[in-house]
Amino acid sequence: MSHLDLTILVIDENAVRAAIIEGGLHEAGHTRVTVVHEVNGIARIVETLSPDVIIIDIENPNRDMMEHLFQLTRSVSRPIAMFVDRSDSASIEAAVDAGVSAYVVDGLRKERVKPILDMAVSRFNAFSRLQRELADARSALEERKVIERAKGILMKLRGISEEEAFNLMRQTAMNEKKKLADIAQSVVTAAAMLS
């Protein structure tokens, strides 16, 4: 998917400011832009439109509104850029915690929209990749633990060496066209039932 095929949702209660963002996006070649001037009911719009990127612009954010938006940004796993006119460090921290990829204070100018959008997308992608790698590493670790446990069980039950136990599981996995970790899990489960 090229950068220009993105469906972009702009949430902005101020029509003048929304026009600045829209202008910046159109100049950058983005045509699939939807502008919403009402924050309430936004979750439903996000669901229906399923945008690739969300840009939120709030001139004078109050706590309730920010909390409402942060609840939204936590639940949608998409790149989000947020423009605000003023902010305190607590709000910035809250924004980062809520998964906002780019948080821009006092910087709404037409020519800044594209670079900030690009930054939000690349930050989001980098973060998603890290999360995926972390999940993969965790599951690999879990798999290794299960394999070690299963080897121990087979060694004890059959009086065989560690290498023989491993080869037995590997052979079974190949015969049954299953992953080694799945065979190991079956051994562990069976042992738990039999003990």
C-alpha positions in Angstrom: 0.0 0.0 0.0 1.6 3.3 -1.0 1.6 6.2 1.3 -0.9 8.1 -0.8 -3.6 5.4 -0.6 -4.0 6.1 3.1 -7.5 6.7 4.4 -7.1 9.6 6.8 -9.5 10.7 9.5 -9.2 14.2 10.7 -11.0 15.0 14.0 -11.2 18.7 14.5 -13.9 20.9 16.1 -12.5 24.0 14.5 -13.4 24.3 10.8 -10.6 26.8 10.1 -7.9 24.6 11.6 -9.4 21.5 9.9 -9.1 23.3 6.6 -5.4 23.9 7.2 -4.8 20.2 7.9 -6.9 19.2 4.9 -5.0 21.6 2.7 -1.7 20.2 3.8 -2.8 16.7 3.2 -4.2 17.5 -0.3 -1.0 19.3 -1.2 0.9 16.2 -0.2 -1.3 14.1 -2.6 -3.6 12.5 0.0 -7.1 12.3 -1.5 -8.9 10.0 0.9 -9.5 12.4 3.8 -12.5 12.5 6.0 -13.0 15.5 8.4 -15.2 15.2 11.4 -16.0 18.3 13.5 -17.5 16.4 16.4 -15.6 14.4 19.0 -18.6 12.6 20.4 -19.5 9.4 18.7 -16.1 9.2 17.2 -15.5 5.6 18.1 -18.4 4.6 15.8 -16.9 6.6 12.9 -13.5 5.1 13.4 -15.2 1.6 13.2 -17.1 2.4 10.1 -14.4 4.3 8.2 -11.5 2.1 9.4 -9.0 4.8 8.7 -5.2 4.0 8.3 -4.2 7.2 10.1 -6.0 9.5 12.5 -5.2 13.1 13.0 -6.6 14.8 16.0 -6.5 18.6 16.4 -7.7 20.3 19.6 -7.2 24.0 20.0 -7.9 24.1 23.7 -8.0 20.6 25.1 -9.7 20.1 28.4 -9.1 17.1 30.6 -12.4 15.3 29.9 -12.0 15.7 26.2 -8.4 14.5 26.3 -9.4 11.5 28.4 -12.2 10.7 26.0 -9.7 10.8 23.1 -7.1 8.8 24.9 -9.6 6.1 25.5 -10.2 6.0 21.8 -6.5 6.1 20.9 -5.8 3.2 23.3 -8.4 1.0 21.7 -7.5 1.6 18.0 -4.2 0.2 16.9 -3.4 2.8 14.3 -0.9 5.7 13.8 -2.3 8.8 15.5 -1.0 12.3 15.2 -2.3 14.9 17.6 -2.0 18.7 17.4 -2.7 20.8 20.5 -2.1 24.5 21.0 -0.9 24.1 24.6 0.0 21.2 26.8 1.6 20.3 30.1 4.0 17.4 30.6 1.3 15.3 32.2 -0.8 15.5 29.0 2.2 14.6 26.9 2.9 11.6 29.0 -0.7 10.6 28.9 -0.7 10.9 25.1 2.3 8.7 24.7 0.8 6.1 27.1 -2.4 6.2 25.1 -0.5 5.3 22.0 -0.4 8.7 20.2 2.5 8.4 17.7 3.2 12.1 17.2 2.1 14.8 19.7 2.7 18.3 18.4 2.3 21.3 20.6 1.7 24.7 18.9 2.8 23.6 15.5 -0.3 23.6 13.2 0.9 24.9 9.9 0.0 23.5 6.5 3.5 22.6 5.5 4.1 20.6 8.7 1.1 18.3 8.3 2.8 15.9 5.8 6.1 15.4 7.7 4.2 14.9 11.0 1.8 12.4 9.4 4.8 10.5 7.9 6.5 10.5 11.3 3.4 9.2 13.0 3.2 6.3 10.5 6.8 5.4 10.7 6.9 5.6 14.5 3.8 3.5 14.7 5.3 0.9 12.4 8.5 0.7 14.3 6.7 0.3 17.6 4.4 -2.4 16.1 7.4 -4.2 14.8 9.1 -4.1 18.3 5.9 -5.4 19.9 5.7 -8.2 17.4 9.4 -9.1 18.0 8.8 -9.1 21.7 5.8 -11.4 21.4 7.8 -13.7 19.1 10.7 -13.8 21.6 8.3 -14.5 24.4 6.7 -17.4 22.6 10.1 -18.8 21.6 11.1 -18.8 25.2 7.9 -20.5 26.3 8.4 -23.1 23.6 12.0 -23.8 24.8 10.8 -24.2 28.3 8.1 -26.8 27.2 10.7 -28.7 25.1 13.1 -28.8 28.1 10.3 -30.1 30.4 9.2 -32.7 27.9 12.8 -33.9 27.5 13.0 -34.3 31.3 9.8 -36.3 31.4 10.9 -38.7 28.6 14.4 -39.2 30.1 12.8 -40.2 33.4 10.0 -42.4 31.9 12.1 -44.2 29.4 15.5 -44.0 31.0 17.1 -42.4 27.9 19.6 -39.7 27.4 18.7 -36.0 26.8 19.8 -36.4 23.1 17.7 -39.5 22.7 14.7 -37.8 24.2 15.1 -34.8 21.9 15.5 -37.0 18.8 12.5 -39.0 19.8 10.4 -35.8 19.9 11.9 -34.5 16.7 11.2 -37.7 14.9 7.6 -37.8 16.2 7.1 -34.1 15.1 8.4 -34.9 11.6 6.2 -38.0 11.3 3.1 -36.2 12.5 4.0 -33.0 10.5 3.7 -31.0 13.7 5.9 -28.4 15.4 8.4 -29.8 17.9 6.9 -27.5 20.6 3.4 -29.0 20.0 4.8 -32.5 20.5 6.6 -31.4 23.6 3.3 -29.8 24.9 1.5 -33.1 24.3 4.2 -34.9 26.4 3.9 -32.4 29.2 0.1 -32.6 29.2 0.0 -36.4 29.1 2.5 -36.6 31.9 0.4 -34.2 34.0 -2.7 -36.4 33.4 -0.9 -39.6 34.3 1.0 -38.5 37.3 
